[in-house]
């Protein structure tokens, strides 16, 4: 019984940490661009007592059928100009008046991490997230996930431009 107490305390600590804001990604969890859509290795975790790191990406078919692009809000801090930019999923678009190109890989309208997978809990935009990469003058300056509800988690950082996820663009809309 003595050996069970540390495990029980660790489980309670993890549960308490996970009870923060519903859907808010943990900043310490790495959500790298390397998440593949196929099954990954089952280990996916740190070591004993470490939370599992999601190692596969599951985009539900209904999400793929519903969305064609992401919408980004952009702002040039030097000129004050701002606007919105639609980036097709699987494609790219140039940020106006810049040499920055944004590529949109995945959009999840109801982002969640379940066990070892990153997925969406439906097609309604309750917790929108997108996996993007940004190049500036041909050099990659950002690659990862951005979130509408939590723009401070894994934010895009650039000395001149800001990019925020405004949401997804529905097909035919």
VOTORKE-384038 format. One record per residue (C-alpha): residue number from 1; residue in one letter; x, y, z negated. Coordinates in Angstrom, 1 decimal. Layout:
% residues N
(r NUM; A; (X; Y; Z)),
...
***
This chain:
% residues 173
(r 1; X; (0.0; 0.0; 0.0)),
(r 2; X; (2.9; 2.3; -0.7)),
(r 3; X; (4.0; 2.2; 3.0)),
(r 4; X; (0.5; 3.1; 4.1)),
(r 5; X; (0.5; 6.6; 2.4)),
(r 6; X; (3.0; 8.2; 4.8)),
(r 7; X; (1.2; 6.9; 7.8)),
(r 8; X; (-2.2; 8.1; 6.4)),
(r 9; X; (-0.8; 11.6; 5.6)),
(r 10; X; (0.8; 11.9; 9.1)),
(r 11; X; (-2.6; 10.9; 10.7)),
(r 12; X; (-4.4; 13.5; 8.6)),
(r 13; X; (-1.9; 16.2; 9.5)),
(r 14; X; (-2.3; 15.4; 13.2)),
(r 15; X; (-6.1; 15.4; 12.9)),
(r 16; X; (-6.0; 18.8; 11.1)),
(r 17; X; (-3.7; 20.3; 13.8)),
(r 18; X; (-6.0; 19.1; 16.5)),
(r 19; X; (-9.1; 20.7; 14.9)),
(r 20; X; (-8.1; 24.2; 16.0)),
(r 21; X; (-10.0; 25.8; 18.8)),
(r 22; X; (-11.8; 23.2; 20.9)),
(r 23; X; (-10.1; 22.8; 24.3)),
(r 24; X; (-7.1; 25.0; 23.4)),
(r 25; X; (-3.9; 23.3; 24.7)),
(r 26; X; (-1.2; 22.9; 22.2)),
(r 27; X; (1.7; 25.2; 23.2)),
(r 28; X; (4.3; 22.6; 22.1)),
(r 29; X; (2.9; 19.9; 24.4)),
(r 30; X; (4.7; 19.8; 27.7)),
(r 31; X; (2.3; 19.9; 30.6)),
(r 32; X; (4.8; 19.7; 33.4)),
(r 33; X; (4.2; 19.8; 37.1)),
(r 34; X; (5.4; 16.2; 37.2)),
(r 35; X; (2.0; 14.8; 36.1)),
(r 36; X; (1.1; 12.5; 38.9)),
(r 37; X; (-2.5; 11.5; 39.9)),
(r 38; X; (-1.6; 7.8; 39.6)),
(r 39; X; (-1.2; 5.8; 36.5)),
(r 40; X; (2.0; 6.5; 34.7)),
(r 41; X; (4.0; 4.5; 32.1)),
(r 42; X; (2.0; 3.7; 29.0)),
(r 43; X; (4.6; 5.0; 26.5)),
(r 44; X; (4.1; 8.7; 27.1)),
(r 45; X; (5.0; 9.6; 23.5)),
(r 46; X; (7.7; 11.1; 21.4)),
(r 47; X; (8.7; 8.6; 18.8)),
(r 48; X; (7.0; 7.2; 15.7)),
(r 49; X; (4.8; 9.9; 14.3)),
(r 50; X; (5.0; 12.0; 17.4)),
(r 51; X; (1.9; 12.8; 19.4)),
(r 52; X; (1.5; 11.2; 22.8)),
(r 53; X; (2.4; 13.4; 25.7)),
(r 54; X; (-0.2; 13.1; 28.5)),
(r 55; X; (1.6; 11.4; 31.4)),
(r 56; X; (-1.1; 11.1; 34.1)),
(r 57; X; (-3.4; 13.5; 35.8)),
(r 58; X; (-7.0; 12.4; 36.6)),
(r 59; X; (-9.0; 14.8; 38.8)),
(r 60; X; (-12.6; 13.5; 38.8)),
(r 61; X; (-14.1; 13.1; 42.3)),
(r 62; X; (-16.9; 15.5; 41.5)),
(r 63; X; (-14.4; 18.2; 40.7)),
(r 64; X; (-12.5; 17.6; 44.0)),
(r 65; X; (-15.9; 17.8; 45.8)),
(r 66; X; (-16.9; 21.0; 44.0)),
(r 67; X; (-13.9; 23.4; 44.3)),
(r 68; X; (-11.8; 24.5; 47.2)),
(r 69; X; (-9.5; 27.2; 45.7)),
(r 70; X; (-8.5; 29.0; 42.6)),
(r 71; X; (-9.0; 32.8; 42.0)),
(r 72; X; (-6.1; 34.7; 40.4)),
(r 73; X; (-6.2; 38.3; 39.1)),
(r 74; X; (-3.0; 40.1; 39.9)),
(r 75; X; (-1.5; 43.4; 38.9)),
(r 76; X; (1.6; 45.3; 39.9)),
(r 77; X; (2.8; 47.0; 36.7)),
(r 78; X; (5.0; 49.5; 38.7)),
(r 79; X; (2.2; 50.8; 41.0)),
(r 80; X; (-0.8; 50.0; 38.9)),
(r 81; X; (-2.4; 48.3; 41.9)),
(r 82; X; (-4.5; 45.2; 41.1)),
(r 83; X; (-6.8; 42.8; 42.7)),
(r 84; X; (-7.9; 39.2; 43.1)),
(r 85; X; (-6.3; 36.5; 45.3)),
(r 86; X; (-7.9; 33.2; 46.3)),
(r 87; X; (-5.4; 30.4; 46.7)),
(r 88; X; (-6.6; 27.2; 48.4)),
(r 89; X; (-6.1; 24.0; 46.6)),
(r 90; X; (-3.2; 22.2; 48.2)),
(r 91; X; (-2.2; 25.4; 49.9)),
(r 92; X; (-0.6; 28.8; 49.2)),
(r 93; X; (-1.2; 32.5; 49.4)),
(r 94; X; (1.0; 35.6; 49.2)),
(r 95; X; (0.5; 38.1; 46.4)),
(r 96; X; (-0.3; 41.5; 48.1)),
(r 97; X; (2.6; 43.9; 48.5)),
(r 98; X; (5.1; 41.3; 47.2)),
(r 99; X; (7.4; 38.5; 48.3)),
(r 100; X; (5.7; 36.2; 45.9)),
(r 101; X; (3.9; 33.1; 47.2)),
(r 102; X; (1.5; 31.1; 44.9)),
(r 103; X; (0.8; 27.5; 45.5)),
(r 104; X; (-2.3; 25.9; 43.9)),
(r 105; X; (-2.0; 22.2; 43.2)),
(r 106; X; (-4.9; 21.3; 40.9)),
(r 107; X; (-7.9; 23.0; 39.3)),
(r 108; X; (-9.7; 21.5; 36.3)),
(r 109; X; (-12.8; 23.5; 35.4)),
(r 110; X; (-13.2; 21.8; 32.0)),
(r 111; X; (-9.6; 21.0; 31.1)),
(r 112; X; (-9.0; 18.4; 28.4)),
(r 113; X; (-6.3; 16.0; 27.3)),
(r 114; X; (-7.7; 12.6; 26.5)),
(r 115; X; (-5.1; 10.1; 25.2)),
(r 116; X; (-2.5; 9.9; 27.9)),
(r 117; X; (-4.4; 11.8; 30.6)),
(r 118; X; (-5.1; 15.4; 31.6)),
(r 119; X; (-8.5; 15.6; 33.1)),
(r 120; X; (-11.8; 17.6; 33.4)),
(r 121; X; (-14.9; 16.9; 31.3)),
(r 122; X; (-17.1; 18.0; 34.2)),
(r 123; X; (-17.5; 20.6; 36.9)),
(r 124; X; (-18.8; 23.5; 34.8)),
(r 125; X; (-16.1; 26.1; 34.1)),
(r 126; X; (-15.9; 25.7; 30.3)),
(r 127; X; (-12.1; 25.6; 30.0)),
(r 128; X; (-10.6; 26.4; 33.4)),
(r 129; X; (-7.0; 25.5; 34.1)),
(r 130; X; (-4.9; 25.4; 37.2)),
(r 131; X; (-1.5; 23.9; 38.0)),
(r 132; X; (0.5; 26.4; 40.1)),
(r 133; X; (3.9; 27.2; 41.3)),
(r 134; X; (5.2; 30.6; 42.2)),
(r 135; X; (8.1; 31.5; 44.4)),
(r 136; X; (9.6; 35.0; 44.7)),
(r 137; X; (11.8; 35.6; 47.7)),
(r 138; X; (11.8; 31.8; 48.3)),
(r 139; X; (13.1; 31.0; 44.8)),
(r 140; X; (10.8; 29.2; 42.3)),
(r 141; X; (10.1; 31.5; 39.3)),
(r 142; X; (7.2; 29.6; 37.7)),
(r 143; X; (5.8; 26.1; 37.8)),
(r 144; X; (3.1; 24.8; 35.4)),
(r 145; X; (-0.4; 25.2; 34.0)),
(r 146; X; (-2.3; 28.4; 33.5)),
(r 147; X; (-5.6; 28.8; 31.6)),
(r 148; X; (-8.4; 31.3; 31.9)),
(r 149; X; (-9.5; 31.1; 28.2)),
(r 150; X; (-6.0; 31.0; 26.8)),
(r 151; X; (-3.7; 33.1; 29.0)),
(r 152; X; (-1.0; 33.2; 26.3)),
(r 153; X; (-0.4; 29.4; 26.6)),
(r 154; X; (2.3; 28.9; 29.3)),
(r 155; X; (1.8; 32.4; 30.8)),
(r 156; X; (3.3; 33.5; 34.1)),
(r 157; X; (6.0; 36.0; 33.3)),
(r 158; X; (7.5; 38.4; 35.8)),
(r 159; X; (9.1; 41.8; 35.3)),
(r 160; X; (6.7; 43.5; 37.8)),
(r 161; X; (3.6; 41.3; 38.4)),
(r 162; X; (1.1; 39.6; 36.2)),
(r 163; X; (-1.0; 36.7; 37.3)),
(r 164; X; (-4.0; 35.4; 35.4)),
(r 165; X; (-6.4; 32.6; 36.3)),
(r 166; X; (-9.8; 34.1; 36.9)),
(r 167; X; (-11.4; 30.7; 37.7)),
(r 168; X; (-12.2; 28.3; 40.5)),
(r 169; X; (-13.8; 29.0; 43.9)),
(r 170; X; (-16.6; 26.6; 44.6)),
(r 171; X; (-16.8; 25.0; 48.1)),
(r 172; X; (-19.3; 26.8; 50.3)),
(r 173; X; (-19.5; 29.7; 47.9)),
***
